[in-house]
Amino acid sequence: MSNLKLEELKAGAKIYFVGIGGISMSGLAILTKGYGFKVGGSDNHPSERTQMLANMGMSIYNSQESENIDDFNPDYIVKTAAILPKNKELARALEKNLTIFDRSEFLGIITNSYKTVINISGTHGKTTTTSMTSLMLIEEGLDPTVHLGAPLDVFGGSVKLGSNREYLVSESCEFKQSFLEFRSTTAAITNIDHDHVDCYPTLQDVIDVFAKFTDKVDDDGYIVVNGADSKVMEAIEIAKDARGSMNRPMPAVITCSSKADIKADFMAVNIEYNDGHPAFDLSVNGEVIGRIQLRIPGNHNIENALIASACAYLNGVSANSIVKALNSFGGADGRFTIKGQYKGCDVVVDYAHHPTAAKVTIDAALHMPNNNVLVVFQPLTFNRVQLLFDEYVEALLPCKQLLFAEIFSDREVNTGVISSKDIADAINAKGGNAEFYADKEDLKQRIDELINPGDMILILGPEDIRELGNELCPQ
């Protein structure tokens, strides 16, 4: 982790983003422009997002050629992890001896530049929890800078630039250990599961890297954790031992739980459900400070709300602002987002592509007041499906009606070793009801054949399949 700060970069420098069209990279580009730098970048896949950046005055190139570097003449390069080493722009930047930052390194520089830094990590729930925390600080009038992994309607994008360098709230991903570049004054871990299997061959590898993440927290800071997650608590014990061996103080560990048998600092008590939406009393150190009625469904969102509440409360947000923010929060884009109605059915999209996330999202849908739930599922990355194959089968087996699209991956080559059809076949062999469609038009036709008014169409997976929600419910 570098100690470099934004103010140590050349004033008014030109910064070029290689792969600027991604949700995180485009957000960082917007923040960078707001910090007073001149911004340009490239992406091989022009989109509404890259057009938006161009409309904001950034120099956008719709291909990645060496002459782009000569044309823009940047002082610094920021590259996404998906960019291959043989990229022509990177080759030219190296020839010109330019300083090149990975996306995570550059975000780390931003975290070094703020007084209070709240980093939200975890295998699942990062975007929702970061959104909740941000809205609590905004409700309190603290005007944070926010970095998210999905758009949030409240501020019209995935980032918000505060008017000062007091507060930063950021989503912190463990992919390729990127979050080890981030300084925190408060760090949260929502949960730990075996994911990003191309980086972490075993679950223990994941637990270990989260323990290392807590090492980046200021000694006098806070670590907010899901006290009901044994893997999270194991990471905390590893972190305590590591700090103890260096005679370094451990930040205060703040626990959260909605489980009555697990006592925690922040708890959800008197839980009930209204049309599938949880309501609960928020208890802090045994004292109820407010009643919450969530507008998003699912038990997992109680845990997300508790962790967000702790992150905000510990950083000066009042109980009143916490309650107001949670009671008005309608979810981040792509996280149980209701797109509208199609032939009398609710259409809901969610990023849940991992078996655990899919399971809790399907469970939340089944508690909604719909007749039947038709699940459309697209797994993300071939290696994840290979390693977690049995978990996919177990998580999706209970679906009454399940339609698969082919696995999506933008960072792997399809070797033909594994397919969504294999999951469908395994589910059917166990008595389930799954169908596979290689062609999305055939899949759409099958949706028409299966649905009846009053049903829910639940579309789960990456943006590739969630776009189907926009097709069914054009805005």
Residue, then its C-alpha position, 0 to 999 in steps of 0.5 A: m500500500s502506497n502512502l501517496k496522496l492526491e495532492e502529491l500528484k502534479a497539479g492539473a495533471k493529465i490522467y488517462f484511464v485504460g478501460i475507462g468504460g467499466i463501472s468503477m473506472s468510469g466512477l474514478a474518472i469522474l472523481t478525478k475530473g472533480y479533483g481538478f485533473k484533466v481526464g481522458g481514457s479509452d475503451n474497446h466497447p463504446s457505451e452510454r457510459t463512455q458517451m456520458l464521460a465524453n459529454m462531461g468533457m473527457s477525451i474518450y477513445n473508442s479503441q486502444e491504440s498507441e497513438n491515443i497516448d501520443d494524442f492525449n499526452p498524459d502525465y499518469i496512466v490508470k489501468t483496469a485489472a482486465i487490461l492485458p500486458k500486451n495492450k498497445e496503450l500500456a506499451r506506449a506508456l512504458e516507452k514514454n516512461l509514464t507512471i502507471f497505476d493499477r485501478s486499486e493503487f489509484l483508489g488507494i491514493i484517494t483513500n490516503s487523501y481523506k480524513t475519515v475513510i469508511n471501506i465496506s468489504g465482504t463477498h456479498g452485500k458490499t454495494t448495498t451496505t456502502s449505499m446505505t452508509s453513504l445515505m446515512l452520512i448524507e442525511e446527517g449533512l456530512d457531504p461524503t465523497v462516495h465510490l460505489g460498484a453500481p449506480l445509485d439513483v440518489f446521486g445519479g451515478s456510481v460516485k458522488l464528490g463531496s465538497n471537502r476531504e473529510y469523509l470518503v465511503s468506498e466499496s472495497c473489493e477483494f478481487k486480486q487483493s485490490f483492497l489491500e491498497f486502501r487505507s481505512t479509519t473504519a473497515a467493514i466485512t459483511n461476510i466471507d464466502h469462497d469467491h473469485v476462485d481464479c485468485y483464491p483456490t481455497l476458502q482459507d485463502v479468502i479468509d486470510v486476505f480479509a485478515k490482511f485487509t484489516d491490517k490497513v485500518d488505522d490503529d485507533g479506528y474501527i473494524v465492523v463485522n458480521g458477528a454471526d459469520s464464523k469465517v469473518m470472526e476467524a479472519i478477525e482472530i488471525a488479524k489479532d494474532a498478526r497485530g499482537s506479534m508486531n506489538r501493534p494495537m488492534p482497532a476496536v472490533i464492533t459486532c453486528s447480528s440479527k441472530a438472537d443467540i449471538k450477542a453483538d454491539f449492533m442488533a436487530v430485535n423484534i423482527e417482522y415482515n411486511d409483504g416480504h420487507p423486514a422491519f426491526d428495532l435497531s439496538v445499540n449496546g442493548e438500547v433500542i435507538g429506532r424502528i426500521q422498515l426496509r423497502i428492500p426484501g430479504n434477511h441478508n439486508i437486515e445484516n447489511a443495514l446493521i453493518a451500515s448503521a454501525c459504520a455511520y453511528l461510529n462516525g458521528v451519524s445520529a440515530n434519527s439520520i440512520v432511521k430516515a436513511l434506511n426507511s427511504f432506501g430503495g436499493a442500488d441499481g441491479r440489487f433487487t431492482i424492480k424494472g417494471q411490469y411485463k405482461g402483468c408480471d413484476v420484473v426484478v433484476d439482481y447481480a446475484h451470480h454466486p450460489t450463496a447470493a442467488k440462494v438468499t435473493i431467491d428466498a427474498a423473492l419467495h416472500m414477496p406477494n407474487n403468485n409464482v417466481l420464474v428464475v432466469f439465471q446466468p452464472l459469471t465466469f467458467n472457473r467459478v462454475q467449475l469450482l462451485f458446481d455442487e453449490y450452484v446445483e444445491a442453491l438453485l434446485p428448489c426453484k419451481q421454474l428455472l431458465f439458464a443462459e450460458i455462462f458469461s465471462d469477459r476475462e476468460v476463454n470458453t474452452g468448452v469444458i463447462s456450461s450452464k447446461d451442465i448445471a441444468d442437467a444436474i438439477n434435473a437429475k435431482g428432480g428439479n425443473a431447469e431448462f437451458y437456452a443458448d440463444k437469448e431470443d429462445l429464452k425470451q420466448r420461453i418466458d412468454e410461454l411460462i408466465n401468468p399475470g401476478d408472477m415474478i420474473l427474477i433475472l439473476g446474474p451479470e449485466d449481460i443477462r440483467e439487460l433482459g430486464n430492460e428489454l422486457c420493460p423498456q423505459 
